[in-house]
Amino acid sequence: MRGYKQPWMLHFMVLPAVLLVFVFSYVPMTGIVMAFQNYKASLGITGSPWVGLQHFRYMFENEYFVKITWNTLLFACSKIAMNLIVPFIFALLLNEVRNMGLKRSIQTLVYLPHFLSWVTLSGILIDLLAQTGLVNQFLTSAFGIKPIFFLGDGTWFRLTIIFSDVWKEFGFNTIIFLAALSGINPALYEAAEVDGATRLKQTLHITLPSLVPILIVVGTLALGNVLNANFDQVFNLYSPMIYQQGDIIDTFVYREGLLSGQFSFATAVGLFKSMISLILIAISYRLAYKFAGYRIF
């Protein structure tokens, strides 16, 4: 009797979370119909005229949409690559530290920025990277470089977005690789050491091959976020002067939908992005299962 009731008790415990997901994630999906209408707030979803694929045709014919899609891919792919390479290398280096106190201190320091919101970090970055900020003052006094407009020049803005995201997240991503490193059998290192292998050879022939599966899993699963360039970060750092180089799909949808009142067009752009993301997520899970044996179900 107890074994029969226990699953129901567990289901009841998870019920509030299921209700929250249903109310805030599934119920709003009824608004997708606006992408196929000329939505008017006064008429509502049921009264707005139907226009079919008109907004999607306009979207693909819009040159600016192509530009923001390229910006989104550039930001997202660069972040994915850097957030794989930097944590991977840092985890290898940190694993070589033998002083546990120092190792944990370093890990904690690089992990802390992950807990700060982009609203807070953006305020700090705006002050630091301003033309009269500490970074430009240091560059001018130490190297004689003229002040750089980090957040006003398109090229520098892109670099700032990519490297500030890596700085914020690489400590968190390092944990994944450190966990994989802790799972390597110590006997392999002992045997290699007996055979005269140096630390470099142990890293090349034991550590790296052992990390390849988790690297493949993390990399393939990240494909699902290839159209997510971090709205919070870009929105809090960009300005109209660098829209051409810094605007992404999410910020474009925000401006078109909430600021300009083009609800149907913004919904069409958001639906397009969601469908592509869904396809990429399905592909990434398939690749993760094929190359690393990773699966959820």
Disulfide bonds with the S-S distance in Angstrom:
none
